[in-house]
């Protein structure tokens, strides 16, 4: 769903109330933890955030508060929603001069000793159909902490179908920008300077 002006938080919440009752707009729920299903385009970003327990704790906390969406041109509503299975949020993003409200549902959560994250699946009001997984992983061999973003999608909204190539550009931009946002959040929590890569 798109708007000419940035929608208010109340308008987004109202839209989410209606979407929360609907099923995901794709059948392969949970597939972002495996290979890309047929008929979708895969996208991904993997970035080292640093190393050690403190970086991993900070990365977990940042992901739990949706810090990867602290971009200026995109955000999550409600921003204080915990990423819990069944939770419904909207990604509100500005692209091609329009504000897009993309409702999603948290369809999976991973909370392990060395891995934390969640996957969000699209709901019928989303411009695309598919799923996106956000995970931070600690490598026990060297202590390295990684942000691992993976998604599969296909255009759903007619405007997005017409501009499918642009959707891929936006997805790559989101991958880069979300990794930078997570780096900033981890650096703010740990006091470390994390080089851009």
N, C-alpha and C positions, 0 to 999 in steps of 0.2 A: 504494500500500500504506500502511496506516495503523496506528499503534500508540497505545496508551493512555499509555504512558510514552515519554520520549525514547529512541530506540534507540541502542545503543552504536555507536561507529565500526566495531567488528568486525562487528556485525550488518548494518550498512549495506554494508560491503565484501563480505560474503558474498552479500548480495542482488545487488550489482553484478556479482559474478562470474557469476551465473546470467544476468543481463540482458545482459551484454556479448556473449553468443553470439546474441542475438536481433536481428531486423531492426526498424527503426523502426516505430511503430504507425500510420503515415500514409504515403501514397504520394508526397506532394508535397515530397520532400526538396530543400532549398535554396530553396524558394519564399519564404522570409522576406525575400529580397533584391528581391522584386518585389511585384506586387499580391497582395492576399489571395485565396487560392483559394476557389472556390465551396464553400459548405457549412460555412465556418468563420467565427468572429467575430474581427475584427482589433482589435488593441490597440496603443497606442504612446505613447511619451514622448520628447520632444526638449527638452533643457535645455542652455543655454550654461554651460560650465564656466569660462570665462575667455578669455584670448587670449595668443598667443605660443608660441614654441618650447618654453619650459620647462613651460608648462601642458600642451601636447600630449604631451611626453615623460612627464610625471607621469601623465596620463590613460591613455596606452598601458600604462605599468607597472601602474597600478591595475587596469585591465581584465584584464591578463595574469595577475594574482593573484586574480581573482574578487572584487575589493573591492566590487563592486555588490551582493554578497550578504552583506556584513558588517552585518547588520540586527538581530541579537538574536533575532528570531522566525524567521529563515531562515538557512541557510548551505549550503555545498557540501562534500561528502565525496567523495574526499579533497581537502582544502583546498589541498594543494600540487601538484595535478594541473595540468600545462601544458595550455592550451586548444589541442590539436592534433587534426586530423581523425582520427576513429576513437576518440578518448578517451571513456571512459565515466565519468560522475560522477552523483551523486545530489543533488538539491536537497531538503534536509530542512527542513520548515517546520511551524510550529505554527499550526493554524487550527481554530476551533470546538472547542477543548479537546483536539484529537487531534494527534499528530505524523504528518505525511505524508512518506513517502519516495518521491520522484519521480525515477526513473532517466532519464538523458538521454545522448545521444551528440553529440559535437561533429561536425557534418556539413559545416561550411564555415569557412574561416579567410581573412580579408582582412588582408594586411600590405603596405600601400603607403605612399608618402611622406607622404600627407596623410590616410590612413584606416587604421584598425586595428580588428579585432574578429573576432567569430566568431558562428556560429549553432549552437544546440543543439536537437536533435530529440528528441521523446519516444520512449521505449521502452515495451513492453507493460505494465510495472508502474506506469507513470505514471497519475495521476488524470485527465489530459486527453490528447488527441491533438493534435499540432501542433508548432510550431517557434517559437523565440524568438531574435532577433538582437540582439547587443550590439555597438555600433560607436562609436568616437570619431573625429570628423572635424575637420580643420583647414581653415577657409575661407581660401584663399590671398589673397582680395581684402582682407579686414580682419584676418586672423590669429585670428579667433574660433575657439574650440574647443568642439565640441558633443558631447554624449552623445546617441546616437540608439538607442532601444530600440523594436523592432517585433516583434509576434508575431501568430500566427494560431492559434486553438485551438477545440476543441469538447470537451465533457465526455465522459469515457470510463468512469470508475468510477461505479457505480450511485448512490452517495451524492452525487457531484458532479452527476450528471444531475438529481437531485431538487433540488439547490441551485444550478442554473446561474446564477441571478442573483447569488448570493453569490460564485461564481467570478469574475464580472466585477468585483465590489467588491474582491476580493483582488488581482486583476490590476492594477487602478488603484492600489491601495495599494502593491503592489510597484514599480510605475513611479515613484511619488513617492519611496518610501523608497530605492530603488536609486539614483536620481539624487542624493538627499541623501548617501548613503554614498559615491558616487563623488566628489562635491564635497568631502567631508571628507578623503578619501584624497589628492586633488589638493592641497588646502590644506595638509595635513600634509607633503607632499613638497616643496611650493614655498614654504611660509611665507606664502602669500597668504591674505587673507580673501576668501572667495567668497560674495557675497550669495545668500541663498535666493531662488528665483524660482518 
